[in-house]
Amino acid sequence: MIDTQLLRSDLDDIAARLATRGHRFERDAFLSLENERKGLQARTQALQAARNVQAKNIGQAKGKGEDAAPLMAEAARINAELEAHESKL
């Protein structure tokens, strides 16, 4: 098994070494998937931060006796999107 960190850092060398063993490495496909992973990871982190802010806002609204239903609905939407991104990662 190839270490993913090594693969990311020394892609051309890994591809050449695999070629000597008779394996063809799809460099473009790997780079495409890697870019998609990076985008998903960034979006997941942004959603986690938004979820934390939303949880704080809900707590503040409840503490003041305000209606937190709209905030909770937004939090549910964020959680659903976050779950989808995490499963895809």
PyMOL Python script that loads the backbone (N, CA, C, O; Angstrom):
from pymol import cmd

cmd.read_pdbstr("""\
ATOM      1  N   MET A   1       0.846  -1.170   0.000  1.00  0.00           N
ATOM      2  CA  MET A   1       0.000   0.000   0.000  1.00  0.00           C
ATOM      3  C   MET A   1       0.897   1.239   0.000  1.00  0.00           C
ATOM      4  O   MET A   1       1.927   1.270   0.674  1.00  0.00           O
ATOM      5  N   ILE A   2       0.502   2.236  -0.747  1.00  0.00           N
ATOM      6  CA  ILE A   2       1.289   3.457  -0.864  1.00  0.00           C
ATOM      7  C   ILE A   2       0.767   4.483   0.131  1.00  0.00           C
ATOM      8  O   ILE A   2      -0.435   4.731   0.218  1.00  0.00           O
ATOM      9  N   ASP A   3       1.691   5.071   0.875  1.00  0.00           N
ATOM     10  CA  ASP A   3       1.342   6.113   1.832  1.00  0.00           C
ATOM     11  C   ASP A   3       0.809   7.324   1.065  1.00  0.00           C
ATOM     12  O   ASP A   3       1.458   7.822   0.145  1.00  0.00           O
ATOM     13  N   THR A   4      -0.382   7.790   1.456  1.00  0.00           N
ATOM     14  CA  THR A   4      -1.001   8.902   0.725  1.00  0.00           C
ATOM     15  C   THR A   4      -0.187  10.181   0.839  1.00  0.00           C
ATOM     16  O   THR A   4      -0.146  10.966  -0.108  1.00  0.00           O
ATOM     17  N   GLN A   5       0.456  10.408   1.967  1.00  0.00           N
ATOM     18  CA  GLN A   5       1.277  11.607   2.126  1.00  0.00           C
ATOM     19  C   GLN A   5       2.468  11.560   1.172  1.00  0.00           C
ATOM     20  O   GLN A   5       2.811  12.568   0.555  1.00  0.00           O
ATOM     21  N   LEU A   6       3.093  10.400   1.052  1.00  0.00           N
ATOM     22  CA  LEU A   6       4.198  10.226   0.123  1.00  0.00           C
ATOM     23  C   LEU A   6       3.708  10.401  -1.311  1.00  0.00           C
ATOM     24  O   LEU A   6       4.387  11.013  -2.135  1.00  0.00           O
ATOM     25  N   LEU A   7       2.564   9.877  -1.596  1.00  0.00           N
ATOM     26  CA  LEU A   7       1.987   9.996  -2.932  1.00  0.00           C
ATOM     27  C   LEU A   7       1.754  11.461  -3.295  1.00  0.00           C
ATOM     28  O   LEU A   7       2.044  11.877  -4.416  1.00  0.00           O
ATOM     29  N   ARG A   8       1.236  12.235  -2.356  1.00  0.00           N
ATOM     30  CA  ARG A   8       0.983  13.659  -2.606  1.00  0.00           C
ATOM     31  C   ARG A   8       2.278  14.443  -2.789  1.00  0.00           C
ATOM     32  O   ARG A   8       2.343  15.367  -3.600  1.00  0.00           O
ATOM     33  N   SER A   9       3.306  14.070  -2.032  1.00  0.00           N
ATOM     34  CA  SER A   9       4.541  14.854  -2.057  1.00  0.00           C
ATOM     35  C   SER A   9       5.484  14.471  -3.196  1.00  0.00           C
ATOM     36  O   SER A   9       6.260  15.309  -3.653  1.00  0.00           O
ATOM     37  N   ASP A  10       5.432  13.229  -3.660  1.00  0.00           N
ATOM     38  CA  ASP A  10       6.383  12.776  -4.676  1.00  0.00           C
ATOM     39  C   ASP A  10       5.668  11.963  -5.757  1.00  0.00           C
ATOM     40  O   ASP A  10       6.016  10.812  -6.018  1.00  0.00           O
ATOM     41  N   LEU A  11       4.688  12.567  -6.362  1.00  0.00           N
ATOM     42  CA  LEU A  11       3.809  11.898  -7.319  1.00  0.00           C
ATOM     43  C   LEU A  11       4.565  11.319  -8.510  1.00  0.00           C
ATOM     44  O   LEU A  11       4.335  10.172  -8.893  1.00  0.00           O
ATOM     45  N   ASP A  12       5.461  12.104  -9.094  1.00  0.00           N
ATOM     46  CA  ASP A  12       6.165  11.637 -10.295  1.00  0.00           C
ATOM     47  C   ASP A  12       7.070  10.439 -10.004  1.00  0.00           C
ATOM     48  O   ASP A  12       7.156   9.515 -10.814  1.00  0.00           O
ATOM     49  N   ASP A  13       7.736  10.451  -8.866  1.00  0.00           N
ATOM     50  CA  ASP A  13       8.605   9.333  -8.512  1.00  0.00           C
ATOM     51  C   ASP A  13       7.788   8.064  -8.271  1.00  0.00           C
ATOM     52  O   ASP A  13       8.178   6.979  -8.704  1.00  0.00           O
ATOM     53  N   ILE A  14       6.671   8.198  -7.589  1.00  0.00           N
ATOM     54  CA  ILE A  14       5.805   7.041  -7.333  1.00  0.00           C
ATOM     55  C   ILE A  14       5.293   6.469  -8.649  1.00  0.00           C
ATOM     56  O   ILE A  14       5.290   5.252  -8.840  1.00  0.00           O
ATOM     57  N   ALA A  15       4.860   7.344  -9.559  1.00  0.00           N
ATOM     58  CA  ALA A  15       4.361   6.887 -10.861  1.00  0.00           C
ATOM     59  C   ALA A  15       5.453   6.150 -11.630  1.00  0.00           C
ATOM     60  O   ALA A  15       5.185   5.127 -12.261  1.00  0.00           O
ATOM     61  N   ALA A  16       6.679   6.663 -11.581  1.00  0.00           N
ATOM     62  CA  ALA A  16       7.791   6.013 -12.285  1.00  0.00           C
ATOM     63  C   ALA A  16       8.100   4.654 -11.669  1.00  0.00           C
ATOM     64  O   ALA A  16       8.350   3.687 -12.389  1.00  0.00           O
ATOM     65  N   ARG A  17       8.085   4.576 -10.350  1.00  0.00           N
ATOM     66  CA  ARG A  17       8.367   3.309  -9.675  1.00  0.00           C
ATOM     67  C   ARG A  17       7.277   2.278  -9.950  1.00  0.00           C
ATOM     68  O   ARG A  17       7.569   1.091 -10.100  1.00  0.00           O
ATOM     69  N   LEU A  18       6.044   2.716 -10.017  1.00  0.00           N
ATOM     70  CA  LEU A  18       4.957   1.790 -10.352  1.00  0.00           C
ATOM     71  C   LEU A  18       5.090   1.295 -11.788  1.00  0.00           C
ATOM     72  O   LEU A  18       4.808   0.132 -12.077  1.00  0.00           O
ATOM     73  N   ALA A  19       5.519   2.178 -12.686  1.00  0.00           N
ATOM     74  CA  ALA A  19       5.695   1.794 -14.085  1.00  0.00           C
ATOM     75  C   ALA A  19       6.746   0.705 -14.228  1.00  0.00           C
ATOM     76  O   ALA A  19       6.611  -0.180 -15.074  1.00  0.00           O
ATOM     77  N   THR A  20       7.799   0.760 -13.405  1.00  0.00           N
ATOM     78  CA  THR A  20       8.839  -0.284 -13.488  1.00  0.00           C
ATOM     79  C   THR A  20       8.308  -1.644 -13.045  1.00  0.00           C
ATOM     80  O   THR A  20       8.879  -2.685 -13.366  1.00  0.00           O
ATOM     81  N   ARG A  21       7.202  -1.613 -12.299  1.00  0.00           N
ATOM     82  CA  ARG A  21       6.587  -2.867 -11.836  1.00  0.00           C
ATOM     83  C   ARG A  21       5.414  -3.289 -12.709  1.00  0.00           C
ATOM     84  O   ARG A  21       4.709  -4.247 -12.395  1.00  0.00           O
ATOM     85  N   GLY A  22       5.210  -2.568 -13.806  1.00  0.00           N
ATOM     86  CA  GLY A  22       4.171  -2.955 -14.743  1.00  0.00           C
ATOM     87  C   GLY A  22       2.795  -2.375 -14.459  1.00  0.00           C
ATOM     88  O   GLY A  22       1.802  -2.836 -15.023  1.00  0.00           O
ATOM     89  N   HIS A  23       2.721  -1.369 -13.592  1.00  0.00           N
ATOM     90  CA  HIS A  23       1.444  -0.743 -13.266  1.00  0.00           C
ATOM     91  C   HIS A  23       1.379   0.648 -13.876  1.00  0.00           C
ATOM     92  O   HIS A  23       2.362   1.389 -13.882  1.00  0.00           O
ATOM     93  N   ARG A  24       0.219   0.982 -14.381  1.00  0.00           N
ATOM     94  CA  ARG A  24       0.014   2.309 -14.959  1.00  0.00           C
ATOM     95  C   ARG A  24      -0.689   3.178 -13.924  1.00  0.00           C
ATOM     96  O   ARG A  24      -1.737   2.804 -13.397  1.00  0.00           O
ATOM     97  N   PHE A  25      -0.108   4.339 -13.637  1.00  0.00           N
ATOM     98  CA  PHE A  25      -0.676   5.255 -12.652  1.00  0.00           C
ATOM     99  C   PHE A  25      -1.410   6.370 -13.388  1.00  0.00           C
ATOM    100  O   PHE A  25      -0.824   7.066 -14.217  1.00  0.00           O
ATOM    101  N   GLU A  26      -2.679   6.534 -13.087  1.00  0.00           N
ATOM    102  CA  GLU A  26      -3.508   7.573 -13.713  1.00  0.00           C
ATOM    103  C   GLU A  26      -3.282   8.887 -12.971  1.00  0.00           C
ATOM    104  O   GLU A  26      -4.037   9.233 -12.062  1.00  0.00           O
ATOM    105  N   ARG A  27      -2.247   9.608 -13.361  1.00  0.00           N
ATOM    106  CA  ARG A  27      -1.849  10.841 -12.684  1.00  0.00           C
ATOM    107  C   ARG A  27      -2.961  11.891 -12.709  1.00  0.00           C
ATOM    108  O   ARG A  27      -3.274  12.488 -11.679  1.00  0.00           O
ATOM    109  N   ASP A  28      -3.553  12.115 -13.872  1.00  0.00           N
ATOM    110  CA  ASP A  28      -4.610  13.127 -13.998  1.00  0.00           C
ATOM    111  C   ASP A  28      -5.838  12.781 -13.160  1.00  0.00           C
ATOM    112  O   ASP A  28      -6.449  13.660 -12.551  1.00  0.00           O
ATOM    113  N   ALA A  29      -6.193  11.511 -13.131  1.00  0.00           N
ATOM    114  CA  ALA A  29      -7.336  11.083 -12.317  1.00  0.00           C
ATOM    115  C   ALA A  29      -7.036  11.293 -10.837  1.00  0.00           C
ATOM    116  O   ALA A  29      -7.895  11.746 -10.080  1.00  0.00           O
ATOM    117  N   PHE A  30      -5.806  10.961 -10.427  1.00  0.00           N
ATOM    118  CA  PHE A  30      -5.430  11.173  -9.030  1.00  0.00           C
ATOM    119  C   PHE A  30      -5.478  12.652  -8.673  1.00  0.00           C
ATOM    120  O   PHE A  30      -6.016  13.020  -7.629  1.00  0.00           O
ATOM    121  N   LEU A  31      -4.928  13.492  -9.521  1.00  0.00           N
ATOM    122  CA  LEU A  31      -4.913  14.940  -9.245  1.00  0.00           C
ATOM    123  C   LEU A  31      -6.327  15.508  -9.194  1.00  0.00           C
ATOM    124  O   LEU A  31      -6.621  16.389  -8.386  1.00  0.00           O
ATOM    125  N   SER A  32      -7.186  15.008 -10.045  1.00  0.00           N
ATOM    126  CA  SER A  32      -8.583  15.454 -10.036  1.00  0.00           C
ATOM    127  C   SER A  32      -9.264  15.068  -8.728  1.00  0.00           C
ATOM    128  O   SER A  32      -9.950  15.886  -8.114  1.00  0.00           O
ATOM    129  N   LEU A  33      -9.074  13.831  -8.307  1.00  0.00           N
ATOM    130  CA  LEU A  33      -9.653  13.371  -7.043  1.00  0.00           C
ATOM    131  C   LEU A  33      -9.055  14.115  -5.852  1.00  0.00           C
ATOM    132  O   LEU A  33      -9.761  14.426  -4.892  1.00  0.00           O
ATOM    133  N   GLU A  34      -7.775  14.395  -5.913  1.00  0.00           N
ATOM    134  CA  GLU A  34      -7.111  15.119  -4.829  1.00  0.00           C
ATOM    135  C   GLU A  34      -7.653  16.550  -4.712  1.00  0.00           C
ATOM    136  O   GLU A  34      -7.866  17.048  -3.607  1.00  0.00           O
ATOM    137  N   ASN A  35      -7.871  17.196  -5.840  1.00  0.00           N
ATOM    138  CA  ASN A  35      -8.450  18.540  -5.828  1.00  0.00           C
ATOM    139  C   ASN A  35      -9.872  18.523  -5.286  1.00  0.00           C
ATOM    140  O   ASN A  35     -10.270  19.416  -4.538  1.00  0.00           O
ATOM    141  N   GLU A  36     -10.632  17.510  -5.664  1.00  0.00           N
ATOM    142  CA  GLU A  36     -11.988  17.372  -5.142  1.00  0.00           C
ATOM    143  C   GLU A  36     -11.969  17.152  -3.631  1.00  0.00           C
ATOM    144  O   GLU A  36     -12.782  17.726  -2.906  1.00  0.00           O
ATOM    145  N   ARG A  37     -11.046  16.326  -3.159  1.00  0.00           N
ATOM    146  CA  ARG A  37     -10.915  16.055  -1.726  1.00  0.00           C
ATOM    147  C   ARG A  37     -10.568  17.328  -0.964  1.00  0.00           C
ATOM    148  O   ARG A  37     -11.131  17.597   0.097  1.00  0.00           O
ATOM    149  N   LYS A  38      -9.645  18.107  -1.507  1.00  0.00           N
ATOM    150  CA  LYS A  38      -9.255  19.356  -0.843  1.00  0.00           C
ATOM    151  C   LYS A  38     -10.439  20.318  -0.753  1.00  0.00           C
ATOM    152  O   LYS A  38     -10.639  20.963   0.276  1.00  0.00           O
ATOM    153  N   GLY A  39     -11.216  20.414  -1.821  1.00  0.00           N
ATOM    154  CA  GLY A  39     -12.397  21.272  -1.807  1.00  0.00           C
ATOM    155  C   GLY A  39     -13.428  20.813  -0.793  1.00  0.00           C
ATOM    156  O   GLY A  39     -13.996  21.622  -0.060  1.00  0.00           O
ATOM    157  N   LEU A  40     -13.665  19.504  -0.754  1.00  0.00           N
ATOM    158  CA  LEU A  40     -14.606  18.943   0.216  1.00  0.00           C
ATOM    159  C   LEU A  40     -14.122  19.156   1.648  1.00  0.00           C
ATOM    160  O   LEU A  40     -14.916  19.455   2.541  1.00  0.00           O
ATOM    161  N   GLN A  41     -12.833  19.002   1.859  1.00  0.00           N
ATOM    162  CA  GLN A  41     -12.288  19.177   3.194  1.00  0.00           C
ATOM    163  C   GLN A  41     -12.420  20.636   3.641  1.00  0.00           C
ATOM    164  O   GLN A  41     -12.758  20.899   4.795  1.00  0.00           O
ATOM    165  N   ALA A  42     -12.159  21.572   2.748  1.00  0.00           N
ATOM    166  CA  ALA A  42     -12.291  22.994   3.090  1.00  0.00           C
ATOM    167  C   ALA A  42     -13.745  23.333   3.390  1.00  0.00           C
ATOM    168  O   ALA A  42     -14.034  24.041   4.354  1.00  0.00           O
ATOM    169  N   ARG A  43     -14.654  22.833   2.571  1.00  0.00           N
ATOM    170  CA  ARG A  43     -16.081  23.112   2.790  1.00  0.00           C
ATOM    171  C   ARG A  43     -16.558  22.467   4.094  1.00  0.00           C
ATOM    172  O   ARG A  43     -17.366  23.054   4.815  1.00  0.00           O
ATOM    173  N   THR A  44     -16.066  21.271   4.398  1.00  0.00           N
ATOM    174  CA  THR A  44     -16.435  20.595   5.633  1.00  0.00           C
ATOM    175  C   THR A  44     -15.973  21.399   6.845  1.00  0.00           C
ATOM    176  O   THR A  44     -16.714  21.547   7.817  1.00  0.00           O
ATOM    177  N   GLN A  45     -14.760  21.911   6.787  1.00  0.00           N
ATOM    178  CA  GLN A  45     -14.254  22.717   7.888  1.00  0.00           C
ATOM    179  C   GLN A  45     -15.052  24.006   8.046  1.00  0.00           C
ATOM    180  O   GLN A  45     -15.311  24.441   9.168  1.00  0.00           O
ATOM    181  N   ALA A  46     -15.440  24.614   6.939  1.00  0.00           N
ATOM    182  CA  ALA A  46     -16.256  25.833   7.000  1.00  0.00           C
ATOM    183  C   ALA A  46     -17.621  25.531   7.610  1.00  0.00           C
ATOM    184  O   ALA A  46     -18.140  26.320   8.400  1.00  0.00           O
ATOM    185  N   LEU A  47     -18.196  24.400   7.249  1.00  0.00           N
ATOM    186  CA  LEU A  47     -19.492  24.011   7.806  1.00  0.00           C
ATOM    187  C   LEU A  47     -19.384  23.708   9.299  1.00  0.00           C
ATOM    188  O   LEU A  47     -20.296  24.024  10.063  1.00  0.00           O
ATOM    189  N   GLN A  48     -18.293  23.107   9.713  1.00  0.00           N
ATOM    190  CA  GLN A  48     -18.104  22.831  11.136  1.00  0.00           C
ATOM    191  C   GLN A  48     -18.015  24.138  11.927  1.00  0.00           C
ATOM    192  O   GLN A  48     -18.573  24.247  13.019  1.00  0.00           O
ATOM    193  N   ALA A  49     -17.318  25.119  11.374  1.00  0.00           N
ATOM    194  CA  ALA A  49     -17.228  26.417  12.032  1.00  0.00           C
ATOM    195  C   ALA A  49     -18.594  27.088  12.089  1.00  0.00           C
ATOM    196  O   ALA A  49     -18.957  27.674  13.109  1.00  0.00           O
ATOM    197  N   ALA A  50     -19.356  27.004  10.991  1.00  0.00           N
ATOM    198  CA  ALA A  50     -20.697  27.584  10.962  1.00  0.00           C
ATOM    199  C   ALA A  50     -21.614  26.897  11.961  1.00  0.00           C
ATOM    200  O   ALA A  50     -22.440  27.546  12.601  1.00  0.00           O
ATOM    201  N   ARG A  51     -21.468  25.588  12.093  1.00  0.00           N
ATOM    202  CA  ARG A  51     -22.272  24.842  13.059  1.00  0.00           C
ATOM    203  C   ARG A  51     -21.973  25.305  14.482  1.00  0.00           C
ATOM    204  O   ARG A  51     -22.883  25.452  15.298  1.00  0.00           O
ATOM    205  N   ASN A  52     -20.703  25.531  14.773  1.00  0.00           N
ATOM    206  CA  ASN A  52     -20.316  25.986  16.105  1.00  0.00           C
ATOM    207  C   ASN A  52     -20.883  27.371  16.401  1.00  0.00           C
ATOM    208  O   ASN A  52     -21.369  27.621  17.504  1.00  0.00           O
ATOM    209  N   VAL A  53     -20.822  28.265  15.428  1.00  0.00           N
ATOM    210  CA  VAL A  53     -21.376  29.607  15.594  1.00  0.00           C
ATOM    211  C   VAL A  53     -22.885  29.521  15.791  1.00  0.00           C
ATOM    212  O   VAL A  53     -23.451  30.207  16.642  1.00  0.00           O
ATOM    213  N   GLN A  54     -23.517  28.687  15.009  1.00  0.00           N
ATOM    214  CA  GLN A  54     -24.974  28.539  15.097  1.00  0.00           C
ATOM    215  C   GLN A  54     -25.380  27.984  16.458  1.00  0.00           C
ATOM    216  O   GLN A  54     -26.372  28.427  17.037  1.00  0.00           O
ATOM    217  N   ALA A  55     -24.631  27.031  16.967  1.00  0.00           N
ATOM    218  CA  ALA A  55     -24.930  26.459  18.287  1.00  0.00           C
ATOM    219  C   ALA A  55     -24.812  27.530  19.372  1.00  0.00           C
ATOM    220  O   ALA A  55     -25.618  27.576  20.302  1.00  0.00           O
ATOM    221  N   LYS A  56     -23.814  28.377  19.245  1.00  0.00           N
ATOM    222  CA  LYS A  56     -23.646  29.474  20.206  1.00  0.00           C
ATOM    223  C   LYS A  56     -24.818  30.451  20.118  1.00  0.00           C
ATOM    224  O   LYS A  56     -25.334  30.903  21.139  1.00  0.00           O
ATOM    225  N   ASN A  57     -25.235  30.772  18.893  1.00  0.00           N
ATOM    226  CA  ASN A  57     -26.365  31.690  18.695  1.00  0.00           C
ATOM    227  C   ASN A  57     -27.664  31.109  19.256  1.00  0.00           C
ATOM    228  O   ASN A  57     -28.475  31.834  19.832  1.00  0.00           O
ATOM    229  N   ILE A  58     -27.853  29.817  19.088  1.00  0.00           N
ATOM    230  CA  ILE A  58     -29.051  29.159  19.618  1.00  0.00           C
ATOM    231  C   ILE A  58     -29.048  29.237  21.143  1.00  0.00           C
ATOM    232  O   ILE A  58     -30.068  29.542  21.762  1.00  0.00           O
ATOM    233  N   GLY A  59     -27.903  28.961  21.734  1.00  0.00           N
ATOM    234  CA  GLY A  59     -27.795  29.029  23.186  1.00  0.00           C
ATOM    235  C   GLY A  59     -28.076  30.427  23.715  1.00  0.00           C
ATOM    236  O   GLY A  59     -28.740  30.589  24.738  1.00  0.00           O
ATOM    237  N   GLN A  60     -27.571  31.431  23.018  1.00  0.00           N
ATOM    238  CA  GLN A  60     -27.810  32.816  23.428  1.00  0.00           C
ATOM    239  C   GLN A  60     -29.281  33.184  23.291  1.00  0.00           C
ATOM    240  O   GLN A  60     -29.853  33.828  24.170  1.00  0.00           O
ATOM    241  N   ALA A  61     -29.884  32.772  22.187  1.00  0.00           N
ATOM    242  CA  ALA A  61     -31.306  33.086  21.967  1.00  0.00           C
ATOM    243  C   ALA A  61     -32.171  32.414  23.031  1.00  0.00           C
ATOM    244  O   ALA A  61     -33.085  33.039  23.569  1.00  0.00           O
ATOM    245  N   LYS A  62     -31.896  31.161  23.337  1.00  0.00           N
ATOM    246  CA  LYS A  62     -32.669  30.457  24.363  1.00  0.00           C
ATOM    247  C   LYS A  62     -32.456  31.088  25.736  1.00  0.00           C
ATOM    248  O   LYS A  62     -33.381  31.166  26.545  1.00  0.00           O
ATOM    249  N   GLY A  63     -31.234  31.533  25.986  1.00  0.00           N
ATOM    250  CA  GLY A  63     -30.932  32.168  27.254  1.00  0.00           C
ATOM    251  C   GLY A  63     -31.695  33.466  27.447  1.00  0.00           C
ATOM    252  O   GLY A  63     -32.035  33.837  28.571  1.00  0.00           O
ATOM    253  N   LYS A  64     -31.962  34.152  26.347  1.00  0.00           N
ATOM    254  CA  LYS A  64     -32.704  35.417  26.400  1.00  0.00           C
ATOM    255  C   LYS A  64     -34.211  35.189  26.325  1.00  0.00           C
ATOM    256  O   LYS A  64     -34.991  36.132  26.452  1.00  0.00           O
ATOM    257  N   GLY A  65     -34.615  33.950  26.121  1.00  0.00           N
ATOM    258  CA  GLY A  65     -36.039  33.638  26.016  1.00  0.00           C
ATOM    259  C   GLY A  65     -36.617  33.923  24.646  1.00  0.00           C
ATOM    260  O   GLY A  65     -37.836  34.001  24.497  1.00  0.00           O
ATOM    261  N   GLU A  66     -35.765  34.079  23.639  1.00  0.00           N
ATOM    262  CA  GLU A  66     -36.210  34.344  22.268  1.00  0.00           C
ATOM    263  C   GLU A  66     -36.539  33.036  21.555  1.00  0.00           C
ATOM    264  O   GLU A  66     -36.169  31.949  21.999  1.00  0.00           O
ATOM    265  N   ASP A  67     -37.246  33.179  20.434  1.00  0.00           N
ATOM    266  CA  ASP A  67     -37.592  32.017  19.614  1.00  0.00           C
ATOM    267  C   ASP A  67     -36.355  31.582  18.832  1.00  0.00           C
ATOM    268  O   ASP A  67     -35.822  32.345  18.026  1.00  0.00           O
ATOM    269  N   ALA A  68     -35.909  30.373  19.069  1.00  0.00           N
ATOM    270  CA  ALA A  68     -34.708  29.852  18.417  1.00  0.00           C
ATOM    271  C   ALA A  68     -35.036  28.933  17.245  1.00  0.00           C
ATOM    272  O   ALA A  68     -34.131  28.332  16.666  1.00  0.00           O
ATOM    273  N   ALA A  69     -36.304  28.814  16.887  1.00  0.00           N
ATOM    274  CA  ALA A  69     -36.708  27.883  15.820  1.00  0.00           C
ATOM    275  C   ALA A  69     -36.021  28.177  14.485  1.00  0.00           C
ATOM    276  O   ALA A  69     -35.539  27.241  13.847  1.00  0.00           O
ATOM    277  N   PRO A  70     -35.954  29.449  14.029  1.00  0.00           N
ATOM    278  CA  PRO A  70     -35.265  29.693  12.751  1.00  0.00           C
ATOM    279  C   PRO A  70     -33.776  29.331  12.812  1.00  0.00           C
ATOM    280  O   PRO A  70     -33.211  28.817  11.847  1.00  0.00           O
ATOM    281  N   LEU A  71     -33.163  29.603  13.942  1.00  0.00           N
ATOM    282  CA  LEU A  71     -31.750  29.255  14.102  1.00  0.00           C
ATOM    283  C   LEU A  71     -31.560  27.740  14.113  1.00  0.00           C
ATOM    284  O   LEU A  71     -30.590  27.220  13.563  1.00  0.00           O
ATOM    285  N   MET A  72     -32.489  27.050  14.740  1.00  0.00           N
ATOM    286  CA  MET A  72     -32.402  25.589  14.788  1.00  0.00           C
ATOM    287  C   MET A  72     -32.629  24.971  13.414  1.00  0.00           C
ATOM    288  O   MET A  72     -32.021  23.954  13.080  1.00  0.00           O
ATOM    289  N   ALA A  73     -33.497  25.579  12.623  1.00  0.00           N
ATOM    290  CA  ALA A  73     -33.726  25.084  11.261  1.00  0.00           C
ATOM    291  C   ALA A  73     -32.462  25.251  10.423  1.00  0.00           C
ATOM    292  O   ALA A  73     -32.095  24.359   9.658  1.00  0.00           O
ATOM    293  N   GLU A  74     -31.803  26.391  10.569  1.00  0.00           N
ATOM    294  CA  GLU A  74     -30.548  26.623   9.848  1.00  0.00           C
ATOM    295  C   GLU A  74     -29.470  25.654  10.328  1.00  0.00           C
ATOM    296  O   GLU A  74     -28.682  25.153   9.526  1.00  0.00           O
ATOM    297  N   ALA A  75     -29.435  25.391  11.622  1.00  0.00           N
ATOM    298  CA  ALA A  75     -28.471  24.432  12.170  1.00  0.00           C
ATOM    299  C   ALA A  75     -28.722  23.035  11.610  1.00  0.00           C
ATOM    300  O   ALA A  75     -27.772  22.307  11.321  1.00  0.00           O
ATOM    301  N   ALA A  76     -29.960  22.662  11.457  1.00  0.00           N
ATOM    302  CA  ALA A  76     -30.295  21.354  10.891  1.00  0.00           C
ATOM    303  C   ALA A  76     -29.835  21.257   9.443  1.00  0.00           C
ATOM    304  O   ALA A  76     -29.336  20.217   9.014  1.00  0.00           O
ATOM    305  N   ARG A  77     -30.004  22.346   8.686  1.00  0.00           N
ATOM    306  CA  ARG A  77     -29.553  22.371   7.292  1.00  0.00           C
ATOM    307  C   ARG A  77     -28.034  22.230   7.226  1.00  0.00           C
ATOM    308  O   ARG A  77     -27.504  21.481   6.406  1.00  0.00           O
ATOM    309  N   ILE A  78     -27.345  22.954   8.095  1.00  0.00           N
ATOM    310  CA  ILE A  78     -25.885  22.882   8.129  1.00  0.00           C
ATOM    311  C   ILE A  78     -25.437  21.468   8.478  1.00  0.00           C
ATOM    312  O   ILE A  78     -24.520  20.933   7.855  1.00  0.00           O
ATOM    313  N   ASN A  79     -26.081  20.862   9.473  1.00  0.00           N
ATOM    314  CA  ASN A  79     -25.718  19.497   9.871  1.00  0.00           C
ATOM    315  C   ASN A  79     -25.948  18.495   8.746  1.00  0.00           C
ATOM    316  O   ASN A  79     -25.144  17.582   8.560  1.00  0.00           O
ATOM    317  N   ALA A  80     -27.028  18.651   8.001  1.00  0.00           N
ATOM    318  CA  ALA A  80     -27.309  17.729   6.900  1.00  0.00           C
ATOM    319  C   ALA A  80     -26.257  17.855   5.811  1.00  0.00           C
ATOM    320  O   ALA A  80     -25.779  16.853   5.280  1.00  0.00           O
ATOM    321  N   GLU A  81     -25.897  19.093   5.479  1.00  0.00           N
ATOM    322  CA  GLU A  81     -24.868  19.297   4.456  1.00  0.00           C
ATOM    323  C   GLU A  81     -23.519  18.783   4.951  1.00  0.00           C
ATOM    324  O   GLU A  81     -22.757  18.193   4.186  1.00  0.00           O
ATOM    325  N   LEU A  82     -23.229  19.007   6.220  1.00  0.00           N
ATOM    326  CA  LEU A  82     -21.977  18.546   6.799  1.00  0.00           C
ATOM    327  C   LEU A  82     -21.891  17.020   6.763  1.00  0.00           C
ATOM    328  O   LEU A  82     -20.847  16.471   6.411  1.00  0.00           O
ATOM    329  N   GLU A  83     -22.951  16.344   7.113  1.00  0.00           N
ATOM    330  CA  GLU A  83     -22.969  14.876   7.064  1.00  0.00           C
ATOM    331  C   GLU A  83     -22.730  14.360   5.650  1.00  0.00           C
ATOM    332  O   GLU A  83     -22.022  13.373   5.453  1.00  0.00           O
ATOM    333  N   ALA A  84     -23.320  15.026   4.678  1.00  0.00           N
ATOM    334  CA  ALA A  84     -23.142  14.608   3.283  1.00  0.00           C
ATOM    335  C   ALA A  84     -21.684  14.758   2.861  1.00  0.00           C
ATOM    336  O   ALA A  84     -21.123  13.876   2.210  1.00  0.00           O
ATOM    337  N   HIS A  85     -21.082  15.874   3.235  1.00  0.00           N
ATOM    338  CA  HIS A  85     -19.675  16.103   2.876  1.00  0.00           C
ATOM    339  C   HIS A  85     -18.744  15.134   3.611  1.00  0.00           C
ATOM    340  O   HIS A  85     -17.787  14.622   3.030  1.00  0.00           O
ATOM    341  N   GLU A  86     -19.029  14.892   4.876  1.00  0.00           N
ATOM    342  CA  GLU A  86     -18.182  13.967   5.644  1.00  0.00           C
ATOM    343  C   GLU A  86     -18.252  12.552   5.086  1.00  0.00           C
ATOM    344  O   GLU A  86     -17.240  11.853   5.041  1.00  0.00           O
ATOM    345  N   SER A  87     -19.425  12.130   4.667  1.00  0.00           N
ATOM    346  CA  SER A  87     -19.535  10.770   4.107  1.00  0.00           C
ATOM    347  C   SER A  87     -18.822  10.682   2.748  1.00  0.00           C
ATOM    348  O   SER A  87     -18.256   9.645   2.402  1.00  0.00           O
ATOM    349  N   LYS A  88     -18.857  11.766   1.997  1.00  0.00           N
ATOM    350  CA  LYS A  88     -18.173  11.757   0.706  1.00  0.00           C
ATOM    351  C   LYS A  88     -16.663  11.795   0.883  1.00  0.00           C
ATOM    352  O   LYS A  88     -15.923  11.215   0.089  1.00  0.00           O
ATOM    353  N   LEU A  89     -16.209  12.481   1.930  1.00  0.00           N
ATOM    354  CA  LEU A  89     -14.763  12.496   2.197  1.00  0.00           C
ATOM    355  C   LEU A  89     -14.283  11.085   2.495  1.00  0.00           C
ATOM    356  O   LEU A  89     -13.096  10.878   2.748  1.00  0.00           O
TER     357      LEU A  89
END
""", "prot")
cmd.dss("prot")
cmd.show_as("cartoon", "prot")
cmd.util.cbc("prot")
cmd.orient("prot")
